[in-house]
Amino acid sequence: MSLPERQTDIGPPHYEKFLPPVIKKNYGKWAHHEVLSGGTMVHVAESGDKLYTVRVASPRILSTDTIREICEMAEKYSDGYLRFTTRNNVEFLLSDQSKMAPLLAELKDKKYSVGGIGPRISNIVHTQGWVHCHSACTDASGIVKSVMDELHDYFTTKTLPNKVRLAVACCVNMCGAVHCSDIAVVAIHRKVPVIDHETVGKMCEIPTTVSSCPTSAIRPNPKTKSITINEEKCMYCGNCFTVCPPIEIHNPQQDGVAIVVGGKVGSLRTDPKFSKLAIPYIENEPPRWPKVVAAIKNILDVYAANAKKHERVGEWIERVGWEDFFKLTGIPFTFQHIDDFTFMRDTLRNSAAFKY
């Protein structure tokens, strides 16, 4: 199988122009791969050619100096070839095995974390947080740093029953992958937005503001030349604040995070799964979020101790039952766990049998 020649006059260049020569040569003709260690692996082609991968964690939001440093190491050891994974890991792609040891030594000397391959946690995919996003309910970089400091061994050396994908989303719009990750944090607003009626008419287009609401909770108020919000329909998503800043959604005393579990993208063994609610609310506690970190570590440790080999978090929960999940983790079951969405019938147990 050969790569076709493609040329476009818009958009980014075609990816084939950036493939390492060994991948171009063996495109579509790889025989197998083998995990060598927690952060290294090798792909073997039918021709016998080998491609070695060294995976390194990154904080996702990188400084220019860090990017330059990573690129310099790629030039030195992997002929300038590297890639970023979908979960913000950096992978150096080497065709020369003799360069692996010097690369690993330099990464260690510069205090980069090598790991995330095989039955371990991967790097956390996350959204922008307070650094860049104007509607965030929590921070991303702070939570990610705190969580990964605690779970660092699960990235580098300690193994799990299967790979575990972590994610953080800073509001329910979920720019991150929290809806399909094994353990994830989704930040939430808990109060209806406060409207500055005097400013709404001066700064906002009323029709645009009304149409921004996914639940039709916003209606125009011609008398005040502003809007009204039906509190029963409001889902606290903050879309209205995005298009109309005088509708203030932020509340430092009420904003916080929820933790969801059991999602996955892969279809191996079982179908892909959406994440489901485990902990409805934990308050923001910057800069280290100790309760959030403890809750995630607790779930991960219980999963590691009780799941069978190859089981993902969601598969383990479905095998033992949600009752036992709450019992084993010590997480209290509350009314927020009861799904009362309009179309929730598809998610309900339809038999009289309870699984304990």
Secondary structure, DSSP 8 states (H G I E B T S, - for coil): --------SSSS--GGGGS-HHHHHTTT-EEEEEEEETTEEEEEETTS-EEEEEEE---SS--HHHHHHHHHHHHHHSTT-EEE-TTS-EEEEES-GGGHHHHHHHHHHTT--B---SSSB---EE--GGGT-TT-SS-SHHHHHHHHHHSHHHHHT---SS-B-EEEESSTT-SSSGGGSSEEEEEE--S--EE-HHHHHHH--HHHHHHT-TT--EEEETTTTEEEE-TTT-----HHHHH-TTEE---TTT-EEEEEE--B---SSS--B--EEEEEEEE--TTT-HHHHHHHHHHHHHHHHH--TT--HHHHHHHH-HHHHHHHHT----GGGS---TTGGGGS--SS----
